[in-house]
Amino acid sequence: MDIDSKRGIGNKILAFMGPAYLISVGYMDPGNWATDIAGGSTFGYKLIWVLLMSNLIALLLQSLSSRLGLVTGRDLAQASRETYSPIVNFSLWILAEIAIAACDLAEVLGMAIGLQLLFGLPLIYGVSLTVFDTLLLLFLINFGIRKLEAFIITLIAMIGVSFLIEMFFCKPALGDILQGFIPDLPANPIPGGSTALYIAIGIIGATVMPHNLYLHSSLVQTRKFERTDKGILRAIKYNILDSVLALNLAFFVNCAILILAAATFFKNGMFDVSDISQAHSFLAPLLGSKLAPIIFAVALIVAGQSSTITGTLAGQIVMEGYLNLRIQPWLRRLITRLLAIIPALLTITLIGEKAIGGLLILSQVILSIQLGFAIIPLIHFVCDKQKMGKYVISTPLKILSWICAIIIVGLNAKMIYDQIHDWITGDQTHAYIYYLTVVPISIAAGILLLYITFHKQIHRTKILTSTPHGNVKKLELSAPALYHKIAVAIDFSDTDSKSINLATKQGGKDAEYLLIHVVETAGAIFMGKDIDDLETHIDKQQIQSYLHDLSHLGYNVKFVLGYGNPKKAIPELVKEHQPDLLVMGAHGHKFLKDLIFGTTIDSVRHSVKIPVLIFKT
């Protein structure tokens, strides 16, 4: 989307709107519901301040994330790959994937609980059915980013309206709500119950979600704007405004859930309402309305579905950024969903449905534990003048950012220490198991955190030398003439030289050549030609190398970029530019690689009406 073509400040602001709303969806997913209900029912309004603090931290970190993407053209995962060693990057990728799986676990459980509440479907069947909602994402991708954003905003509006209605039913006490903004960690009224610190950390993890930092730094690149000082500063300002509006809406929803729990359950002495199903069943008798639990269940399903979409996109961005690896979106989605379904099914089967509430809260605590591994690199990058230039963040903002990081890491460290101590002292017979498993893992994670915090390598920027396609190769050509306009599909691999060489033999120096390349990043799949990310710029630079070589040899050559799925993009470009011949190289994938990386040749040759010259590498 070209922002600079918009006239008037109002239109420009609206044109920038969207990415933060996709991000805000993650701040009102079923995991948030679980922590908010547990916090409200157990501690009343006392933890509202945690929601406010989490929202302010999220706003700060999301603004840093968008700044990184806008200024450098890199998302957080790509910036990490440029900075750290392969071993560190692989470790950070594993941690990011664990966070995404934990988030998706919340969506799975939320969807299953919603189906159970509305239709009485057993949880184990509901969890199994969530495999099929992967099809929803694949369906929505085809409509483009603006329609996807509109769909998400509609779902957010549904959630917001639902809780406005719930607030009307529960009639909370305004004075108690205001007191909840005073920081406090009260004692649990239930002996042996979850501490306020544990619930608070769950709320932080559910609000400041680590995968959203990767996602936001990528999504902001979907808006094209003038790469001048004025244009970049305007983009930063408008994206901050987008974040303020979207995250405050998420803050309202989370406050509404906690207030609903406090005004119904805590007020009536029901301190142990720790899961969503309990909350739903108690709403009708406590509020005197049969409509309240129905609205509650519908909003829950909507929250789970909307969060699933953004979690999938974040997974693709993380894998491509850290590993330089791209696989089919449906396979990426299926892997993530299966990683979430397996622990849900095991919990239901071995422990029972009563454990689902605790599993939801645990998933959010896992998110919080992973936060440091995303936040600390992000702060380093936006403080790095080599990466950010004149757009490096100010000293007060640096101090504030590091305070947020210290608060989050410190709270997590204390919780982990307390939890391990309780496990060991509570079960000394099997203490050796914890010393052999949890303790070494915690120590290794601590060492990694210290490494990314203090290692001098953080101040060195490597040059990103490749994308998932590969790098250009020097061309060596010779050719007679047969066709007048020849299109050549290129992918910056070893096949390019052969493809172009074969094409020039069909047309000679009298023909016109069109180099076709398709940008397949996660962002391009969603946003199409509106994408303006790092790989798009690198691809253009690499094509220029081919153009330079061919022009120097006397060939008439142009290039064109497609976006998204090559099966669709290549035929569309062929139809638009109408060449006489299309030359493509086949990589010779077998069955398994076809499933993982996808196939293009068969779809393209059945979709175009010109000869297709295919050779196998």
Secondary structure, 3 states (H helix, E strand, C coil): CEHHHCCCHHHHHHHHCCHHHHHHHHHHCHHHHHHHHHHHHHHCCCCHHHHHHHHHHHHHHHHHHHHHHHHHCCCHHHHHHHHCCHHHHHHHHHHHHHHHHHHHHHHHHHHHHHHHHHHCCCHHHHHHHHHHHHHHHHHHHCCCHHHHHHHHHHHHHHHHHHHHHHHHHHCCCHHHHHHCCCCCCCCCCCCCCCCHHHHHHHHHHHHCCHHHHHHHHHHHHHCECCCCHHHHHHHHHHHHHHHHHHHHHHHHHHHHHHHHHHHHHHCCCCCCCCCHHHHHHHHHHHHCCCHHHHHHHHHHHHHHHHHHHHHHHHHHHHHHHHHCCCCCHHHHHHHHHHHHHHHHHHHHHHCCHHHHHHHHHHHHHHHHHHHHHHHHHHHHHHHCHHHHHHHCCCHHHHHHHHHHHHHHHHHHHHHHHHHHHHHHHHCHHHHHHHHHCHHHHHHHHHHHHHHHHHCHHHHCCCCCCCECCECCCCCCCCCCECCCEEEEECCCCCHHHHHHHHHHHHHHHHCEEEEEEEECCHHHHHHHHHCCCHHHHHHHHHHHHHHHHHHHCCCEEEEEEEECCHHHHHHHHHHHHCCCEEEEEECCCCHHHHHHHCCCHHHHHHHCCCCEEEEEC
